[in-house]
Structures are given as structure tokens and as C-alpha cells.
């Protein structure tokens, strides 16, 4: 399941085994997971029945400077028209008539992706971003957590969220394919294993087995909400 509205969380608490979400800060991630899993008892489910797996956009280098150079190269490829159009879709309003170097305007609530609109507006206000800075910030990661750094720096962030209860795992969103994924496997995965945060081999052959999830209880209701 994906979506962070109240009805979306209830749907996940009732039926989902994995939730794909976007949280910009550690506190937001912990609160989201706590709220979501706190709803599960109403549907006869345990928090262990669900894995919260936020998106993660890692730009990794052997040094911090190398990672930053990779990131700046990607940023330079973002077309302003495309970037502003993407941001307009994210917030549910056409922003083409606004000064891209001005502040993000006050916007009425969208009838579309409400939680994504709020995430964008919160990010802009928290960091004082202009429209241009905001679309550059989200064009790659689409509002998900973005980490630029060495393998140790990236794993530091991942481990902090995992230890605090803000994530059970991560949906890795490589900045490029296949290169970004190859870099993650070659550089970040060994650091995760060194810290005992990732397995050395798989014990099953299904996604459920890889996640360590148990099958849904027989007869669990999947009826649509009234």
C-alpha cells in the first residue's frame, strides 16, 4: 500500500503486508510507523504483520566529494520546464505562472494526493526553499529521503531510522540504472553486512520469505470498507 491519508493508513492497517511511504525526517518516519501500526489491533492484526519500507534515493561515492560530484551532475540534467511541471503534479496545482526563484505560494488543499502535497509544502517551509530549489530537490527522489555521501554516511541514516522504528526496510530508488544500483550493491551493501544489518544469503525463494513475513491468517477479512 502507498498513501499517508487517514483512510489510506486504515486500508494498510487492515490489508497490507508492505507499505511504501515517504518521510523527510526521522521524527516524521517514527510517527508515521507508530500511527500506522497502532491501528492494526482494530483489524485483528499484529504490528509484525506489516513492514514499513520508505523510499530511499542514495547517491553514493567512495568519498563525500565523489558523491557530491555525482549528485551535482544529475542536478544539472533537470530541465526547468520539466522540473516545474513535476512539482505542479506533486502539489496538485499549476505553478507555471509563479516566479521560480520566489517562495512556494500558499496553495489550497488538493483533491488528489493530499499527503504528497503536504510533504512538499512542509519541506519547502522547513528549509526555506524557492520553487526552483524545491523542484531540484524532489525531481530525482520524488519526495523520498535523499542521501548523498559515502557508504558509511548512507548506512548511518538507514540504521538510525531502522533502530528508531521509523523503517523495517527500504525501497531503494537508484539515481541511475544500472550504475546507481551497481554502486549501492558494491559500496553500501558490504557496509550494511559489516554492521549486521543485512543477510549474507537468502533463506527462502519468495518475497515474503525474504522479508521474514508470515502468511496472512486464514479467513482474514478483506472486505472493502463501507
Steps between C-alpha positions, in 0.01 A plus 500: 500500500607859438334814629510677835148635542287373787293270274821382333653409835185313600512307173862408565431404862219271384652336192860591418815298554732776370452877508698724263523848646695827493624672815754782495611491864568235762225633726247489215602144414466379859163670548365361172600144588370530857164637383461241225588197711292634787192462279551131430350356819157629392521263206624200697858535379840524665755773414730216395261428211603816317831641376544875456747552214556866409665600176870584515691687227872434567777676308812321618869566441819359643556848641254773593643717222444226241140455614438876486645520147267221385204677653585838344536334160151355534358832619637674190292269279165614644314710243325799666174449308490131584598563862229759556241280327595211728466718808163626374375141482634428846315791662188473283519854359651667191806696614614618156376856562711551812856632525718187525745688721227624732357323803257213470154664500218422737289234330151367565473134596502265204237235438774273371806376689444692824788350697750562219388862468549549874842336488610742225370807682649394833840443336495842333404680820739309724801572277390835354511373140399692189295326231818431303682362803202283583465342157875440489472335839217264406557432128709192568369366828136605443473613861666194652804515726811602307848425633820610328819365653734212571380146572543561874301824488215337310489202735510734801170651381345164418601351835368799693154462345500125549613513864250775584208307352450727201566227243500122480693513173544726200384518142825599329452754219833515312573838339602325177467150357696284492785711640329632812381152596843352432656764727256421780573127476877545480540774761203519736404134532838396648466773765150380587632146537800614705257653752280191506211684333465282190514127439789324330271260316131446441318227689188480281387544143207739532473870577309416819783272611761766420308750714452257786123547482247236593208411271167673572280319750251269332164665456624849575240744379587689184160656454497854367427767760143621516 
